[in-house]
Amino acid sequence: MVEKITLRFHFEFNNVDLDDETEDFLANLSMSLKEDSHLRVKITGHTDNIGHEKFNQRLSVKRAEAIRDFLIKNGIDAQRLSVEGKGLTEPVDSNENEEGRAKNRRVEIAVFRVQ
């Protein structure tokens, strides 16, 4: 079973802070992960196209790590979590306007079961 959840945390430009809504969602996810030890999570960060490619790559990883660190702080074993950053390489919307760029500043979470 694989369930992919796209989270758009409305990251501010050059920011990795989680808002209250995001933390609530992740707290609920933590409870589900605690209930089923066979679930694993892949966390992938993304950015818009503003700024240098290398900077955006690092920022996308930091966004994914912020999610991972929150889950770890809520009792999830780090071995169950993987992190990757895609930088600006996989936009879901146009980077030609702020609305599109805001959609591209996101983290995607894939939850899957292992035996």
N, C-alpha and C positions, 0 to 999 in steps of 0.2 A: 504494500500500500504506500503510495506517495501522495501527499497532499501539499500543494504549493500555495503559500499565502504571500501575496504581495503587499507589503506594508509601505505606505507612503507617510513617513513621519513628519513631513513638512520641515525637513532640516533647513535651517537658515543657511545662507551662504557661508561656507567655510566653518561649519558647525557640526558637532557630533552629539549635542545634548539631546536627551530624550524628554519628551513632554509627558504630562500626567496621563493622557489617554494611552500613549504608548506603554508606559510603565504598567498601567492597569492590564492592558492586553497581555504583556509579557508575564505578569504575575499569574494570570489565568493559565497561560501556556505552561508555566512552571509547574502548576498543580497537575495538569494533564500529563506532563513528562514524569512527574513523581509517581503517578498512578500506573504508568506503563513503562517499565524499564527497558523494553525493546524498542522504544522510539528514539530516533536520532534526528538531529537538526543540522541542516546546511544553511548557513547565513551568508548572503551575498550582497555586498554594498555597491552602490552606483552613485554617480555624480552627474551634474550637468556639464556643459562644455566650456564654462568660464574658467580661465586659468590654464596653467601649464599641464600637459598630459601626465607628467610624473607626479606633480602635486596632487592631481585628481585621483591618481591611482592610490597614493598613500591615504588620501582622505576617504576613499571608498572602503579601504581596509579598516580604517579607524572607526567608521560608522558601523561596520559589521562587528568589530570587536566590542563596541559599546553595548550592542545587543547581547553578545556572548557573555560579557562581564556581568551584565544585569542578571542573566540566567544563572550564572555560577554563584553570584551573591545570593540568589534565591534557592540554592541547594542542588543545582543540577551539575552533575559530574562533567568536567571539561572534556573528558574522553568521548562524550556523546555529542559534542558540538564541533562543527568545522566552520571555518571562516575563509571567505575569499573576497577580493575586491575586483570589480570590473572597470573601475574608473568611469570614463566617458564613452566606453566602447559599445554599450548596449542601451541606447536611449529608447524609451517607450513613447516619446512624443517629440515634437520639434524643439530644437534649442534656439529657435528664432525669436521667441518671446518669453517673458517671465513665467507665464502660465505653463508653458511646455517645459521650461527648465525646472520649475518647481516639481513637476511630475517625475522628472528624471532623477531628482535627488531623493533616493529611496533605498530601502533594504528589502530584499526578498528572502523569505524563509521557506525552506522545503522541509517538511516533516515526513520521515519514512520509518518503516519498521524493519528491524533486522531480527534474525532468529538466533 
